[in-house]
Amino acid sequence: MPNNDDFINDIDNIISNIESSTNIEVPEGCNITFIPQEEYEAKLQNKKNQSDALIEKNKKTNNMREYLQDNEFGRYFHMIYKYNQPMFEELRKVVPKSKVNITIVRFTVLVAYMSLHGKVKKSTLKEVWDTENRNGINETYKFLLECKFICVSEDGIITINEDIAREKIKDHIKELHKEDKSYTYTRIFCESILKLYYETEINKRKQLANLYAILPYINFKYNRLCNNPTETDNHKLEYLGWSDLCDICGYDKSNFHKLRKELMKLKINGQYILMDTVRGENINVIIMNPRIYYAGDDVNELKAIMDIFDDFETDK
């Protein structure tokens, strides 16, 4: 095979061949760069790898979309947060401690409702939040405005702060990553969120905020509660137990049975919201039902998780 020196020696012939085969005249003094064969092949392989990776990513996306549709997960929005960091910190700075949980729950319900039903005005919030308590509605509305979780247009239409929750995420998360790489997101399934809320006794709805408090500690792939939620090897997961959940949710550790009872009785369509299994030497493995939220892109892993909850399904 000729080397670069051979090509340079025959440069006139090469230019002549280019001109005759393409009808393009090569100007005098034009620089022609010759790439070594190994470098050329490496570039081709790199392009092929990028193409293969994109094809695989699109395949995963399509498989996940089909599975969610076939299994009636329903519409979802994306909740934006940071791993291992408390949720809704801006809200917690403004809202009195006794009102934080119900405000968080109502905000999430509002986003889910708007994702399914479209525009909402303040006059609709009685229906959205399923409450006759006008003072409670006004209070939550005021808090959400003050925290800038929502804003209201001149004609009274409520819109959601899209740095917290939104439907389309891909381009937005890229912009957020320019500011802070620790941002991530998950799918929140609207119908499940609303059904769970409406079927929970009014005076116990604020307890649902615990489901969002633990979100930053849920492994994106396995939906298990752990201290390393980005870990992809399930053998390396650092599981969190009920005492850890007490710290996260603001409960007294000595009363962890109360938190466990509150969370473990929650159901959606006959399935438990949480599963608590014991592995090895009394290690609790707490798993979140993906019908509430799921961030992963591996449909086979999602199927495996759903099999666990399907096996323990009760009457709906």
C-alpha positions in Angstrom: 0.0 0.0 0.0 1.5 3.4 -0.9 2.5 5.6 2.0 2.1 9.4 2.3 5.4 10.1 0.5 4.1 8.1 -2.5 1.0 10.2 -2.6 2.9 13.5 -2.3 5.2 12.4 -5.1 2.2 11.8 -7.3 0.3 14.9 -6.2 -0.2 16.2 -9.8 -1.7 12.9 -10.8 -4.0 12.9 -7.8 -5.2 16.5 -8.5 -5.8 15.6 -12.1 -7.8 12.6 -11.1 -9.9 14.7 -8.7 -10.6 17.2 -11.4 -11.5 14.7 -14.1 -13.7 12.6 -11.9 -15.6 15.4 -10.2 -15.5 18.2 -12.8 -14.2 20.4 -9.9 -11.1 22.4 -10.5 -8.6 22.3 -7.6 -7.2 25.8 -7.2 -3.5 26.3 -7.2 -2.0 26.3 -3.7 -4.9 24.3 -2.3 -3.8 22.3 0.7 -4.6 18.6 0.6 -4.3 16.7 3.9 -3.7 13.0 3.9 -5.0 11.0 6.9 -3.1 7.9 7.9 -5.0 4.8 7.3 -5.2 3.9 11.0 -6.6 7.3 11.9 -9.1 7.2 9.1 -10.3 3.7 10.2 -10.5 4.9 13.8 -12.7 7.8 12.8 -15.0 5.6 10.8 -15.3 3.2 13.8 -16.0 6.0 16.2 -18.9 7.2 13.9 -20.2 3.7 13.7 -20.1 3.4 17.5 -22.0 6.6 17.9 -24.6 5.5 15.3 -25.0 2.1 17.0 -25.4 3.8 20.4 -28.1 6.1 19.0 -29.9 3.2 17.5 -29.8 1.3 20.8 -31.0 4.3 22.7 -34.0 4.8 20.3 -34.8 1.1 20.6 -34.8 1.3 24.4 -37.0 4.4 24.3 -39.5 2.8 21.9 -39.6 -0.4 23.9 -40.3 1.5 27.1 -43.0 3.6 25.5 -44.7 0.4 24.2 -44.5 -1.3 27.5 -46.0 1.7 29.4 -48.8 1.9 26.9 -49.6 -1.8 26.8 -49.7 -1.9 30.6 -51.8 1.2 31.1 -49.3 3.3 33.1 -51.0 6.3 31.5 -49.8 9.8 31.0 -46.8 11.1 33.0 -44.9 14.3 33.6 -41.2 14.6 34.7 -40.3 15.7 38.2 -36.9 17.4 38.4 -34.8 17.0 41.5 -31.3 16.1 42.8 -30.1 12.7 44.0 -29.6 12.4 47.8 -30.9 16.0 48.4 -34.2 17.0 50.1 -37.1 17.7 47.7 -38.8 21.1 47.5 -36.2 23.0 49.6 -37.5 26.4 48.4 -41.0 25.5 49.5 -39.8 24.4 52.9 -38.1 27.7 53.5 -41.4 29.6 53.1 -44.2 27.3 54.2 -44.8 26.7 57.9 -43.7 23.2 58.9 -47.2 22.1 59.8 -48.3 23.0 56.2 -45.4 21.7 54.2 -46.6 18.1 53.5 -50.1 19.0 52.3 -48.7 21.8 50.1 -46.3 19.3 48.5 -49.0 16.8 47.9 -51.4 19.3 46.5 -48.7 20.7 44.2 -48.0 17.3 42.7 -51.7 16.6 42.4 -52.2 19.9 40.6 -49.4 19.1 38.1 -50.9 15.6 37.5 -54.4 17.0 37.0 -53.2 19.7 34.5 -51.2 17.1 32.6 -54.4 15.1 32.1 -57.1 17.8 31.9 -55.4 20.9 30.7 -55.9 24.5 31.9 -56.8 25.2 35.5 -57.9 28.4 37.3 -58.1 29.1 41.0 -61.8 28.5 40.9 -61.1 24.9 39.8 -58.9 24.1 42.7 -61.8 23.0 44.9 -62.3 20.2 42.4 -58.6 19.5 41.8 -57.8 19.2 45.5 -61.2 17.6 46.4 -61.8 19.8 49.4 -64.4 22.1 50.8 -61.9 23.9 52.9 -61.8 27.3 51.3 -59.2 28.6 53.7 -57.0 25.6 53.0 -57.2 26.2 49.2 -56.4 29.9 49.6 -53.5 29.1 51.8 -51.9 26.4 49.6 -52.5 28.7 46.5 -50.7 31.6 48.3 -47.8 29.4 49.3 -47.3 28.0 45.8 -47.3 31.5 44.3 -44.9 32.8 47.0 -42.5 29.9 46.3 -42.8 30.5 42.6 -43.9 26.9 42.1 -46.8 28.3 40.1 -47.7 31.6 38.4 -50.9 33.0 37.1 -51.6 34.8 33.8 -53.7 37.9 33.4 -56.7 35.8 32.5 -56.3 33.6 35.6 -54.7 30.5 34.1 -52.3 28.7 36.4 -49.0 27.5 35.0 -46.3 25.3 36.6 -42.7 26.3 37.2 -41.0 24.1 34.5 -37.8 24.0 36.4 -39.6 21.8 38.9 -42.1 19.7 36.8 -42.7 19.5 33.0 -43.7 17.1 30.3 -40.9 17.5 27.8 -37.5 17.1 29.4 -34.7 16.3 27.1 -33.5 19.8 26.0 -34.4 21.4 29.3 -32.3 19.0 31.4 -29.3 19.8 29.1 -29.7 23.5 30.0 -30.0 22.7 33.7 -26.8 20.5 33.5 -24.9 23.6 32.3 -25.7 25.1 35.7 -25.5 22.0 37.9 -24.8 18.4 36.8 -26.5 16.9 39.8 -30.0 17.6 38.4 -32.0 14.5 37.4 -35.6 13.6 36.7 -38.2 10.8 36.9 -41.5 10.0 35.4 -44.5 10.7 37.7 -47.6 8.8 36.5 -50.6 11.1 36.7 -53.5 8.7 37.0 -51.8 6.8 39.8 -51.0 10.0 41.7 -54.6 11.2 41.4 -56.2 7.9 42.2 -54.0 7.5 45.3 -54.8 11.0 46.5 -58.6 10.9 45.9 -58.9 7.4 47.6 -56.9 8.5 50.7 -58.9 9.9 53.6 -58.8 13.7 53.6 -57.1 14.0 57.0 -54.4 11.5 55.9 -53.5 12.9 52.5 -50.6 14.9 53.9 -48.8 11.6 54.6 -48.5 11.1 50.9 -45.7 13.7 50.9 -43.4 10.9 52.3 -43.5 9.3 48.8 -41.8 12.4 47.4 -39.5 12.8 50.4 -37.9 9.5 49.6 -37.7 10.0 45.8 -34.1 11.4 45.8 -33.0 8.1 47.4 -34.7 5.8 45.0 -32.4 3.9 42.6 -33.2 5.0 39.0 -32.9 1.5 37.6 -34.1 -0.8 40.4 -36.6 1.5 42.2 -35.1 0.5 45.5 -34.4 2.8 48.4 -30.6 3.2 48.8 -27.8 5.7 49.4 -26.4 5.3 45.9 -29.4 5.8 43.6 -27.2 6.0 40.4 -25.6 2.6 41.0 -26.3 0.1 38.2 -25.0 -3.0 39.9 -27.6 -4.3 42.2 -25.0 -6.1 44.3 -23.4 -2.8 45.2 -26.6 -1.0 46.4 -26.3 0.5 49.9 -29.8 -0.1 51.2 -31.6 2.3 53.5 -33.9 1.0 56.2 -36.8 2.4 58.1 -34.6 4.3 60.6 -33.1 6.0 57.6 -36.6 6.8 56.3 -37.4 8.4 59.6 -34.5 10.8 59.1 -35.6 11.6 55.6 -39.3 12.0 56.4 -38.8 13.8 59.7 -40.1 11.1 62.0 -38.7 10.0 65.4 -36.6 6.9 64.9 -38.0 5.3 68.0 -41.4 5.5 66.3 -40.4 4.0 62.9 -43.2 1.5 63.1 -45.7 4.4 62.7 -44.0 5.5 59.4 -43.8 1.9 58.2 -47.5 1.3 58.9 -48.5 4.5 57.1 -46.5 3.7 54.0 -47.1 0.0 53.8 -50.9 0.2 53.8 -51.0 2.4 50.7 -52.3 0.7 47.6 -53.0 1.5 43.9 -55.3 -0.7 41.9 -54.8 -3.6 44.3 -51.1 -3.3 44.4 -49.0 -2.1 47.3 -47.1 1.2 46.8 -44.1 -0.2 48.7 -42.7 -3.6 49.2 -40.4 -4.4 52.1 -38.3 -7.6 51.9 -35.5 -8.8 54.0 -32.2 -9.8 52.4 -29.3 -11.5 54.2 -28.6 -10.5 57.7 -31.8 -8.5 58.4 -31.2 -6.0 55.5 -34.4 -4.3 54.5 -34.9 -3.9 50.8 -37.7 -1.3 50.2 -39.0 -1.1 46.7 -41.2 1.6 45.2 -44.0 0.6 42.9 -43.1 1.9 39.4 -46.7 2.9 38.8 -46.1 5.9 41.0 -42.7 6.9 39.6 -39.9 5.3 37.6 -36.8 6.9 36.0 -35.1 4.0 34.3 -34.9 3.1 30.6 -34.4 -0.7 30.8 -37.8 -2.2 30.0 -36.7 -5.7 31.1 -35.7 -4.3 34.6 -39.1 -2.6 34.8 -40.9 -5.8 34.0 -38.9 -7.6 36.7 -39.9 -5.0 39.3 -43.6 -5.1 38.2 -43.5 -8.9 38.6 -42.8 -8.5 42.3 -45.8 -6.3 42.8 -48.0 -8.4 40.5 -47.2 -11.5 42.7 -48.6 -9.7 45.8 -51.6 -8.0 44.1 -54.8 -8.0 46.2 -58.4 -7.3 45.3 -58.7 -3.9 43.6 
